Amino acid sequence: MRTKADMLNELKVMLYDALLAKTRGVTYPRLARAHGYVDGYMKALLDSGIASNQELLDLVAEARTTVDGPAIAQTSPSSNAEVAA
C-alpha cells in the first residue's frame, strides 16, 4: 500500500509535467490529457479523504511558483514614465 507522502509526491510530479508541458507549448490534446490526469488524481485523493482541499491548493501553488515564478511581480516605474493626474 502506498503512503500519503508517496501519493502527494506522485501528484507533484504530474503537476510539474502538466505545467512544463504548457510552458513548452505542447499540442492542446496532449495538454488536456495531462490536466485530466491531474484533475482525476486530485479528485481521488479528495474523495478518499487522503488529502484535504487546502493541502492540494498548497501543492498546486508551490508547483506553479516553481514553474512560472511568483503570481505577482513587483515592478518599479521607469525613469521616463509619466505620472497620471
C-alpha distances in whole Angstrom, upper triangle without the diagonal:
4,7,10,12,10,10,14,15,14,16,19,19,20,22,24,24,26,28,29,30,32,34,35,36,34,35,34,32,30,30,29,26,25,25,24,21,20,22,19,16,18,19,15,14,18,18,14,15,13,16,20,22,24,21,21,25,25,22,24,27,26,26,29,31,30,30,34,35,36,36,40,42,45,48,52,55,57,60,62,60,62,62,62,64
4,7,8,6,7,10,11,11,13,15,16,16,19,21,21,23,25,26,27,29,31,31,33,31,32,32,30,27,27,27,24,22,23,22,18,18,19,17,14,15,17,14,12,16,16,13,14,11,13,17,20,21,18,18,21,21,19,21,24,23,22,25,27,26,27,30,31,32,33,36,38,41,45,48,51,53,56,58,57,59,58,58,61
4,5,5,6,9,10,11,13,14,16,17,19,20,21,23,25,26,27,29,31,32,33,32,34,33,31,29,28,28,25,23,23,23,19,18,20,18,15,15,17,14,12,15,16,13,13,9,11,15,18,19,15,16,19,19,17,19,22,21,21,24,25,24,26,29,30,30,31,34,36,39,43,46,49,51,55,57,55,57,56,56,59
4,5,5,6,8,10,11,12,14,15,16,18,20,21,22,24,26,27,29,30,32,31,32,31,30,28,26,26,24,21,21,21,18,16,17,16,13,12,14,12,9,12,14,11,10,7,8,11,14,15,11,12,16,15,13,16,19,18,18,21,23,22,24,26,27,27,28,31,33,36,40,43,46,48,52,54,52,54,53,53,56
4,5,5,6,9,10,10,12,14,15,16,18,20,21,22,24,26,27,28,30,29,31,31,30,27,26,26,24,21,21,21,18,16,18,18,14,14,16,15,12,14,17,15,14,10,10,13,16,15,12,12,16,14,12,15,17,16,16,19,20,19,21,24,25,25,26,29,31,34,38,41,44,46,49,52,50,52,51,52,54
4,6,5,6,9,10,11,12,14,15,17,19,20,21,23,25,26,27,29,27,29,29,28,25,24,24,22,19,20,20,17,15,17,17,13,14,16,14,12,15,17,15,15,11,12,15,17,18,14,14,17,16,14,16,19,17,16,20,21,20,21,24,25,26,27,31,33,36,39,42,46,47,51,53,51,53,53,53,56
4,5,5,6,9,10,11,12,14,15,17,18,20,21,23,24,26,27,26,27,26,25,23,21,21,19,17,17,17,13,12,14,13,9,10,12,11,8,12,14,12,12,9,9,13,15,16,12,11,15,15,12,14,17,16,15,19,21,19,20,23,25,25,26,29,32,35,38,42,45,47,50,52,50,52,52,52,54
4,5,5,6,9,10,10,12,14,15,16,18,20,21,22,24,26,25,27,26,25,22,21,21,19,16,16,17,14,11,13,13,10,9,12,12,9,11,14,13,13,9,8,11,13,13,9,9,12,11,8,11,14,13,12,15,17,16,18,20,21,22,22,26,28,31,34,38,41,43,47,48,46,49,48,48,51
4,5,5,6,9,10,11,12,14,15,16,18,20,21,22,24,24,26,25,25,22,20,21,19,16,16,17,14,12,15,15,12,12,15,15,12,15,18,17,16,13,12,15,16,16,12,11,14,13,10,12,14,12,11,15,17,15,16,19,20,21,23,26,28,31,34,38,41,42,46,48,46,48,48,48,51
4,5,5,6,9,10,11,12,14,15,17,19,20,21,23,21,23,23,22,19,18,18,16,13,14,15,11,10,13,13,9,11,14,13,11,15,17,16,17,13,13,16,17,17,14,12,15,15,11,13,16,14,13,16,18,16,17,20,21,23,24,27,29,33,35,39,42,44,47,49,47,49,49,49,52
4,5,5,6,9,10,10,12,14,15,17,18,20,21,20,22,21,20,17,16,16,15,11,11,12,9,7,10,10,7,8,11,11,10,12,15,15,15,12,11,14,14,14,12,9,12,12,9,9,13,12,10,13,16,15,15,18,19,20,21,25,27,30,33,37,40,41,45,46,44,47,47,46,49
4,5,5,6,9,10,11,12,14,15,16,18,20,19,22,21,21,18,16,17,16,13,13,14,12,9,12,13,11,10,14,15,13,15,18,18,18,15,13,15,15,15,12,10,12,11,7,8,11,9,7,10,13,11,12,15,16,17,18,22,24,27,30,34,37,38,42,43,42,44,44,44,47
4,5,5,6,9,10,10,12,14,15,16,18,17,20,20,19,16,15,16,15,11,12,14,11,10,13,14,12,13,16,16,15,18,20,20,20,17,16,18,18,18,15,13,15,14,11,11,14,12,9,12,14,12,12,15,17,19,20,24,25,29,31,35,38,39,43,44,43,45,46,46,49
4,6,5,6,9,10,11,13,14,15,17,15,17,17,16,13,12,13,11,8,9,10,8,6,10,11,9,10,14,14,14,16,19,19,20,17,16,18,17,18,16,13,15,15,11,11,14,13,10,12,15,14,13,16,18,20,20,24,26,30,32,36,38,40,43,44,43,45,45,45,48
4,5,5,6,8,10,11,12,14,15,15,17,16,16,14,11,12,12,8,8,11,9,6,10,12,10,10,14,15,14,16,19,19,20,18,15,17,16,16,14,11,12,12,9,7,10,10,7,8,12,11,10,12,15,16,17,20,22,26,28,32,35,36,40,41,39,42,42,42,45
4,5,5,6,8,10,10,12,14,14,17,17,17,14,12,14,14,10,11,14,12,10,13,15,14,14,17,19,18,19,22,23,23,21,18,20,19,18,16,14,14,14,10,9,11,10,6,8,10,9,7,10,13,15,16,20,21,25,27,31,33,34,38,39,38,40,41,41,44
4,6,5,6,9,10,10,12,11,14,14,14,11,10,12,11,8,9,12,11,10,13,15,14,15,18,19,19,21,23,24,24,22,20,22,21,21,19,16,17,17,14,12,15,14,10,11,14,12,10,13,16,18,19,22,24,27,29,33,35,36,40,41,40,42,43,43,46
4,6,5,6,9,10,11,10,12,11,12,9,7,9,9,5,6,10,9,8,11,13,13,13,16,18,18,20,22,23,24,22,20,21,20,20,19,15,16,16,14,11,14,14,10,10,14,13,10,12,15,18,17,21,23,27,28,32,34,35,39,40,38,41,41,41,44
4,5,5,6,9,10,10,13,13,14,12,9,11,12,9,9,13,13,11,13,16,15,15,18,20,20,21,24,25,25,23,21,22,20,20,18,15,15,15,13,10,11,12,8,7,10,10,7,8,12,14,14,18,19,23,25,28,31,32,35,36,35,37,38,38,41
4,5,5,6,9,9,12,13,15,12,10,13,14,10,11,15,15,13,16,19,18,18,21,23,22,24,27,28,28,26,24,25,23,23,21,18,18,18,15,13,14,14,10,10,12,10,7,9,12,15,16,19,20,24,25,29,31,32,35,36,35,38,38,39,42
4,5,5,6,6,9,10,11,8,7,10,11,8,10,13,13,13,15,18,18,19,21,23,23,25,27,28,29,27,25,26,24,25,23,20,20,20,18,15,17,17,13,12,15,14,10,12,15,18,19,22,23,26,28,31,33,34,37,38,37,39,40,40,43
4,5,5,6,9,9,11,10,7,10,12,10,10,14,14,14,15,18,19,19,21,23,24,25,27,29,29,28,25,26,24,24,23,20,19,20,18,15,16,16,13,11,14,14,10,10,14,17,16,19,20,24,25,29,30,31,35,35,34,36,37,37,40
4,5,8,11,12,15,13,10,14,15,13,13,17,18,16,19,21,21,21,24,26,26,27,30,31,32,30,27,28,26,25,24,21,20,21,18,16,16,16,13,11,13,12,8,8,12,15,15,18,18,22,23,26,28,28,32,33,31,34,35,35,39
4,6,9,12,14,12,10,14,15,13,15,18,18,18,20,23,23,23,26,28,28,29,32,33,34,32,29,30,28,28,27,24,23,24,21,19,19,19,16,14,16,15,11,12,15,18,19,21,22,25,26,29,31,31,34,35,34,36,38,38,42
4,7,8,11,10,9,12,14,13,14,17,18,18,20,22,23,24,26,28,28,30,32,33,34,33,30,31,29,29,28,25,24,25,23,20,21,21,18,16,18,18,14,14,17,20,20,22,23,26,27,30,31,32,35,35,34,36,38,38,41
4,6,9,7,6,10,11,11,12,15,16,16,18,20,21,22,24,26,27,28,30,32,33,31,30,31,29,29,28,25,25,26,23,20,22,22,18,17,20,19,15,16,20,23,22,25,26,29,30,34,35,35,39,39,38,40,41,41,45
4,6,6,6,9,10,11,13,14,16,17,18,20,22,23,25,26,28,29,30,32,34,32,31,32,29,31,30,26,26,27,25,22,24,25,21,20,23,22,19,19,23,25,24,27,28,32,33,36,37,37,41,41,39,42,43,42,46
4,5,5,6,8,10,10,12,14,15,16,18,20,21,22,24,26,27,28,30,31,31,29,30,27,29,28,24,24,26,24,21,22,24,20,19,22,22,19,19,23,25,23,26,28,31,32,36,37,37,41,41,39,41,42,41,44
4,5,5,6,9,10,10,12,14,15,16,18,20,21,22,24,26,26,28,30,29,28,29,27,29,28,24,25,27,24,21,24,25,22,21,24,24,21,21,25,27,26,29,31,34,36,39,40,41,45,45,43,45,46,45,48
4,5,5,6,9,10,11,13,14,15,17,19,20,21,23,25,26,27,29,28,27,28,26,28,26,23,23,25,22,20,22,23,19,19,22,21,18,19,23,25,25,28,30,33,35,38,40,40,44,44,43,45,46,45,48
4,5,5,6,9,10,11,12,14,16,17,18,20,21,23,24,26,27,26,24,25,23,25,24,20,20,22,19,16,19,20,16,15,19,19,15,16,20,22,21,24,26,30,31,35,36,37,41,41,40,42,42,42,45
4,5,5,6,9,10,10,12,14,15,16,18,20,21,22,24,26,25,23,24,22,24,23,19,20,22,20,17,19,21,18,17,21,21,18,18,22,24,22,26,28,31,33,37,38,39,43,43,41,43,43,43,46
4,5,5,6,9,10,10,12,14,15,17,18,20,21,22,24,23,22,24,22,24,23,19,20,22,20,17,20,21,18,18,22,22,19,20,24,25,25,28,30,34,36,39,41,42,46,46,44,46,47,46,49
4,5,5,6,9,10,11,12,14,16,17,19,20,21,23,22,20,22,20,22,20,17,18,19,17,14,17,18,15,15,19,18,16,17,21,22,22,26,27,31,33,37,39,40,44,44,43,45,45,45,48
4,5,5,6,9,10,10,12,14,15,16,18,20,21,20,19,19,17,19,18,14,15,17,15,12,15,17,14,13,17,17,15,16,20,21,20,23,26,29,31,35,37,39,42,43,41,43,43,42,45
4,5,5,6,8,10,10,12,14,15,16,18,20,19,18,19,18,20,19,15,17,19,17,15,18,19,17,17,21,21,19,20,23,24,23,27,29,33,35,39,41,42,46,47,44,46,46,45,48
4,6,5,6,9,10,11,12,14,15,17,18,17,17,18,17,19,18,15,16,18,16,14,18,19,16,17,20,20,18,20,23,25,24,28,30,34,36,40,42,43,47,48,46,48,48,47,50
4,5,5,6,9,10,11,12,14,15,17,15,14,15,14,16,15,11,13,15,12,10,14,15,12,14,17,17,16,18,20,21,21,24,27,31,33,37,39,41,45,46,43,45,45,45,47
4,6,5,6,9,10,11,12,14,15,15,14,14,13,15,14,11,12,15,13,11,15,16,14,15,19,19,18,19,22,22,21,25,28,31,34,37,40,42,45,46,44,45,45,44,47
4,5,5,6,9,10,10,12,14,14,13,15,14,17,16,13,15,17,15,14,18,19,17,18,22,22,21,23,25,26,25,28,31,35,37,41,43,45,49,50,47,49,49,48,51
4,5,5,6,9,10,11,12,11,11,13,13,15,14,11,14,15,13,13,17,17,16,17,21,20,20,22,24,25,24,28,31,34,37,41,43,45,49,50,48,50,49,49,51
4,5,5,6,9,10,11,10,8,10,9,12,10,7,10,12,11,10,14,15,14,16,19,19,19,21,23,23,22,25,28,32,35,38,41,43,47,48,46,47,47,46,48
4,5,5,6,8,10,10,10,10,10,13,13,10,12,15,14,14,17,19,18,19,22,23,23,24,26,26,24,28,31,34,37,41,43,46,49,50,48,49,48,48,50
4,5,5,6,8,8,9,11,12,15,14,12,15,17,15,16,19,20,19,21,24,24,24,26,28,28,27,31,34,37,40,44,46,48,52,53,51,52,52,51,53
4,6,5,6,5,5,8,9,12,10,9,12,14,13,14,17,18,17,19,22,22,23,25,26,26,26,29,32,35,38,42,45,47,51,52,50,51,50,50,52
4,6,5,6,6,6,7,10,10,9,11,14,13,14,17,18,18,20,22,23,24,25,27,26,25,28,32,35,38,41,44,47,50,51,49,50,49,48,51
4,5,8,9,9,10,14,14,12,15,18,17,18,21,22,22,23,26,27,27,29,30,30,28,32,35,38,41,45,47,50,54,55,52,53,52,51,53
4,5,8,10,12,15,14,13,17,18,18,19,22,23,23,25,27,28,28,30,31,31,30,34,37,40,43,47,49,52,55,57,54,56,55,54,56
4,6,7,10,12,11,12,15,16,16,18,20,21,22,24,26,26,28,29,30,29,29,32,35,38,41,45,48,50,54,55,53,54,53,52,54
4,7,10,12,10,10,14,15,14,16,19,19,19,22,24,24,25,27,28,28,28,31,34,37,40,44,47,49,52,54,52,53,52,52,54
4,7,8,6,7,10,11,11,13,15,16,16,19,21,21,23,24,25,24,24,27,30,33,36,40,43,45,49,50,48,50,49,48,50
4,5,5,6,9,10,11,13,14,16,17,19,20,21,23,24,25,23,23,25,29,31,35,38,41,44,47,49,46,48,46,46,48
4,6,5,6,9,10,11,12,14,15,17,18,20,21,22,22,21,20,23,26,29,32,36,38,41,45,46,43,45,43,43,45
4,5,5,6,9,10,10,12,14,15,16,18,20,21,20,19,18,20,24,26,30,33,36,39,42,44,41,43,41,41,43
4,6,5,6,9,10,11,12,14,15,17,19,20,20,19,18,21,24,27,31,34,37,40,43,45,42,44,43,43,45
4,5,5,6,9,10,11,12,14,15,17,18,18,18,17,20,23,27,30,33,36,39,42,44,41,43,42,42,44
4,5,5,6,9,10,11,12,14,15,16,16,15,14,17,20,23,27,30,33,35,39,40,38,39,38,38,40
4,5,5,6,9,10,11,12,14,15,15,13,13,16,19,22,25,29,32,34,38,40,37,39,38,38,40
4,5,5,6,9,10,11,12,14,14,14,14,18,20,23,27,30,33,35,39,41,39,41,40,40,43
4,5,5,6,9,10,11,12,13,12,12,16,18,22,25,28,31,33,37,38,36,38,38,38,40
4,5,5,6,9,10,10,10,9,9,12,15,18,21,25,28,30,34,35,33,35,35,34,37
4,6,5,6,9,10,10,9,10,14,16,19,22,25,29,31,34,36,34,36,36,36,39
4,5,5,6,8,9,10,11,15,17,20,23,27,30,31,35,36,35,37,37,37,40
4,5,5,6,7,8,8,12,14,17,20,24,27,28,32,33,31,34,34,34,37
4,6,5,4,5,7,10,11,15,18,21,24,26,29,31,29,32,32,32,35
4,6,6,8,10,13,14,17,20,23,26,28,31,33,32,34,34,35,38
4,6,9,11,14,14,18,20,24,26,27,31,32,31,34,34,35,38
4,7,8,11,11,15,17,20,23,24,28,29,28,30,31,31,34
4,7,9,9,12,14,18,21,22,26,27,26,29,29,30,33
4,5,7,10,13,16,19,21,25,27,25,27,27,28,31
4,7,10,13,17,19,22,25,27,24,26,26,26,29
4,7,10,13,16,18,22,23,21,23,22,23,25
4,6,10,13,15,19,20,18,21,21,21,24
4,7,10,13,16,18,16,18,18,19,22
4,7,9,12,14,13,15,15,17,20
4,6,9,12,10,13,13,15,18
4,6,8,6,9,10,12,15
4,5,5,9,11,14,17
4,6,9,11,14,17
4,6,10,13,16
4,7,9,13
4,6,9
4,6
4
